[in-house]
Amino acid sequence: MGSVELATNNFVGTPLAAPILGAVPALAFALDSLTYAFSAVRTAGIDVVERRTLKPDRWRTSDIVAGFKSIWYEPVVRQLAVLSAGFNLGLGAVLGVFVLYVQDVLGGGAWTLSGMMMAAAVGSTTAGWLLGRVVSRIEAYTLLWVSRVLASTMFLVMALSQPVLIALLAYGGYGAAAMAISMVTRSERQARIPAAEYGKATTAHRFVSVGALMCGNLIGGMAARYLVAPTNLEIALRAPFVISAVVVAVSGIVLLPGLRRGLDSRGD
């Protein structure tokens, strides 16, 4: 299901977005609203085979708490959640200024932005296809290190590059790194969390990682606005990429060494 979502978002939605935004920007938002409405109608038509009767507050508190407990009491899963948060914190700093970076640094427009999104999708899809065939031969610890170094390097390349082609290739490299990290994280979570608790643990993990992404948006935007924007707009829009490279690298250097023994112990 995740693969279908990724393919639809990036290989269907992204190419369609460029001409629509270029012609009638409001139409893109109207179409987005219609797709949500269609999804709601389709979801309402799903037959529920079994429905649990819950106390009014149970779904709001007990399940959420259980998800965080599942993560907290499993050291490897907990550390991977923090690593994902560090990665997303760096990514968020980039996404906070990404449209302006494409427009004012690369000199591109809607089609360039669409191309950047597709480059990341191609990188992540290719990495997922390749790693699905060789991941069992690669240590998870090694894969996490390589992915972290690749992502940091790609963000730094984007901070320093001017040609659109270089930025496209670099963003594709980021997509590959993100997919590798996601595959290791999901695999370890599935192996270590009981099936009955897996959904709750995944929700808690997403809360942490997506929350970090939002914080990164704020950091990147504020860095561009208040640190260097008054001096030079181009430098201001490149700065979040440097911040991202540093955050991703430092979080890996600090957290990854403590994961090695835990990753090696799976299945013992």
C-alpha positions in Angstrom: 0.0 0.0 0.0 2.9 2.4 0.8 4.4 1.7 -2.6 1.1 2.5 -4.4 0.9 5.7 -2.4 4.5 6.7 -3.3 4.0 5.9 -7.0 0.8 7.8 -7.2 2.0 10.8 -5.4 5.2 11.2 -7.3 4.7 9.7 -10.7 1.1 10.8 -11.3 0.4 13.8 -9.0 3.8 15.5 -9.5 3.8 15.6 -13.3 0.2 16.8 -13.3 0.9 19.6 -10.8 3.4 21.5 -12.9 1.1 22.4 -15.8 -1.9 23.0 -13.5 0.0 25.3 -11.2 1.4 27.1 -14.2 -2.0 27.6 -15.8 -4.5 28.1 -12.9 -3.0 27.7 -9.4 -6.3 27.7 -7.7 -7.4 24.7 -9.8 -4.7 22.5 -8.2 -6.2 23.2 -4.7 -9.7 22.6 -6.0 -8.7 19.2 -7.5 -7.0 18.3 -4.3 -10.2 19.0 -2.4 -12.1 16.8 -4.8 -9.8 13.9 -4.4 -10.1 14.1 -0.6 -13.9 14.2 -0.9 -13.8 11.2 -3.3 -11.6 9.3 -0.8 -14.0 10.1 2.0 -17.0 8.8 0.1 -15.1 5.6 -0.9 -14.0 5.1 2.7 -17.5 5.5 4.0 -18.6 2.7 1.7 -16.3 0.1 3.2 -18.0 -2.6 5.1 -16.7 -3.1 8.7 -16.6 -6.8 9.5 -15.8 -6.4 13.1 -16.1 -3.2 15.3 -14.7 -3.0 18.8 -16.7 -1.2 21.4 -14.4 1.3 23.1 -14.7 3.5 26.0 -15.0 7.2 24.8 -11.4 8.0 25.8 -9.7 4.8 25.1 -8.7 5.4 21.5 -7.5 8.9 22.5 -5.2 7.8 25.3 -4.7 4.2 26.0 -3.7 3.1 22.5 -1.5 6.1 22.0 0.3 5.5 25.3 0.6 1.8 24.4 2.3 2.7 21.1 4.9 4.9 22.8 5.5 2.2 25.4 6.1 -0.3 22.7 8.8 1.9 21.2 10.3 3.0 24.5 10.8 -0.4 26.0 12.4 -1.8 22.8 15.8 -0.1 22.8 16.6 -0.6 19.1 13.2 0.6 17.9 13.5 3.6 20.3 16.9 4.6 18.9 15.7 4.1 15.3 12.8 6.4 16.1 15.2 9.1 17.4 17.4 8.6 14.3 14.4 9.1 12.0 13.5 12.2 13.9 17.0 13.5 13.4 16.9 12.7 9.7 13.5 14.4 9.3 14.6 17.4 11.3 17.2 18.0 8.7 14.9 17.2 5.8 12.3 19.6 7.2 14.8 22.5 7.2 15.2 21.9 3.4 11.5 21.6 2.7 10.8 24.8 4.5 12.5 26.8 1.7 12.5 24.2 -1.1 10.1 26.1 -3.5 12.1 29.3 -3.1 15.4 27.4 -3.6 14.2 26.0 -6.9 12.9 29.4 -8.0 15.6 31.8 -6.8 18.7 29.7 -6.6 18.2 27.2 -9.5 16.2 29.7 -11.5 13.5 27.1 -12.3 9.8 27.1 -12.3 6.9 24.7 -11.9 8.5 22.1 -14.2 11.8 22.2 -12.4 10.0 21.7 -9.1 8.1 18.8 -10.6 11.4 17.3 -11.9 13.0 17.6 -8.4 10.1 15.7 -6.9 10.3 13.0 -9.6 14.1 12.7 -9.1 13.5 11.9 -5.4 10.8 9.4 -6.4 13.0 7.7 -8.9 15.9 7.5 -6.4 13.6 6.1 -3.6 11.9 3.6 -6.0 15.2 2.4 -7.5 16.7 2.0 -4.0 13.7 0.1 -2.8 13.8 -2.2 -5.8 17.6 -2.9 -5.5 17.6 -3.2 -1.7 14.7 -5.6 -1.8 17.0 -8.0 -3.6 20.2 -7.5 -1.7 19.2 -6.2 1.8 19.6 -9.6 3.4 23.3 -9.5 2.4 24.0 -6.1 3.9 24.2 -5.4 7.6 21.5 -3.0 8.7 24.2 -1.0 10.6 26.3 -0.6 7.5 23.2 0.4 5.4 22.2 3.0 8.0 25.7 4.5 7.9 26.0 4.6 4.1 22.5 6.1 3.8 23.3 8.8 6.4 26.6 9.7 4.7 24.8 9.8 1.3 22.0 12.0 2.5 24.4 14.5 4.2 26.5 14.6 1.1 23.6 15.2 -1.2 22.2 18.1 1.0 25.7 19.6 0.9 25.9 19.3 -2.9 22.6 21.0 -3.2 23.8 23.8 -1.0 26.8 24.4 -3.2 25.4 23.6 -6.7 24.1 25.9 -9.3 23.3 23.7 -12.3 19.8 22.2 -12.2 21.1 18.8 -13.3 23.4 18.5 -10.4 20.6 19.4 -8.0 18.3 16.8 -9.6 20.9 14.1 -9.2 21.6 15.1 -5.7 17.9 15.1 -4.7 17.6 11.7 -6.3 20.4 10.5 -4.1 18.6 11.9 -1.1 15.5 9.8 -2.2 17.6 6.7 -2.3 19.1 7.3 1.2 15.6 8.0 2.6 14.3 4.8 1.2 17.1 2.7 2.6 16.7 4.3 6.1 12.9 3.7 5.9 13.4 0.0 4.9 15.8 -0.7 7.8 13.5 1.1 10.3 10.4 -0.8 9.2 12.1 -4.1 9.1 13.5 -3.8 12.6 10.2 -2.6 13.9 8.3 -5.5 12.4 10.9 -8.0 13.8 10.8 -6.6 17.3 7.3 -5.4 18.0 4.5 -8.0 18.5 2.0 -8.0 15.7 -0.8 -6.9 18.1 1.1 -3.8 19.0 2.6 -3.0 15.6 0.0 -0.5 14.4 0.2 1.4 17.7 4.0 1.5 17.6 4.0 2.6 14.0 1.6 5.5 14.8 3.9 6.6 17.7 6.9 6.4 15.4 5.2 8.5 12.8 4.2 11.0 15.4 7.8 11.5 16.4 9.3 11.5 12.9 6.6 13.7 11.3 6.7 16.1 14.3 10.5 16.5 13.8 9.8 17.3 10.1 7.5 20.1 11.1 10.1 21.4 13.6 12.7 21.3 10.8 10.4 23.4 8.6 10.4 26.1 11.2 14.1 25.9 11.8 14.9 26.2 8.0 12.5 29.0 7.5 13.7 31.0 10.5 17.4 30.4 9.5 16.8 31.7 6.0 14.7 34.6 7.2 16.6 35.9 10.2 20.2 34.7 10.0 21.3 35.6 6.4 18.3 36.9 4.5 19.0 40.6 5.1 22.5 40.0 3.6 22.0 37.8 0.6 18.8 36.0 -0.6 20.7 33.2 -2.4 22.9 32.4 0.6 19.8 32.5 2.8 18.1 29.8 0.7 21.3 27.7 0.6 21.8 27.9 4.4 19.1 25.4 5.3 20.7 22.7 3.1 24.0 23.2 5.1 22.0 22.9 8.3 20.3 19.8 7.1 23.7 18.2 6.1 25.1 18.9 9.6 22.0 17.8 11.5 21.8 14.5 9.6 25.5 13.8 9.9 25.8 14.8 13.6 22.7 12.8 14.6 24.1 9.8 12.9 27.6 10.2 14.5 26.0 10.5 18.0 23.3 7.8 17.8 24.5 5.1 15.4 27.4 3.7 17.4 25.0 2.7 20.2 22.8 0.8 17.8 25.4 -1.7 16.5 25.1 -4.3 19.3 21.3 -4.1 19.3 21.0 -4.6 15.5 23.4 -7.5 15.6 21.3 -9.2 18.4 18.1 -9.5 16.4 16.7 -13.0 16.5 19.0 -14.1 19.4 
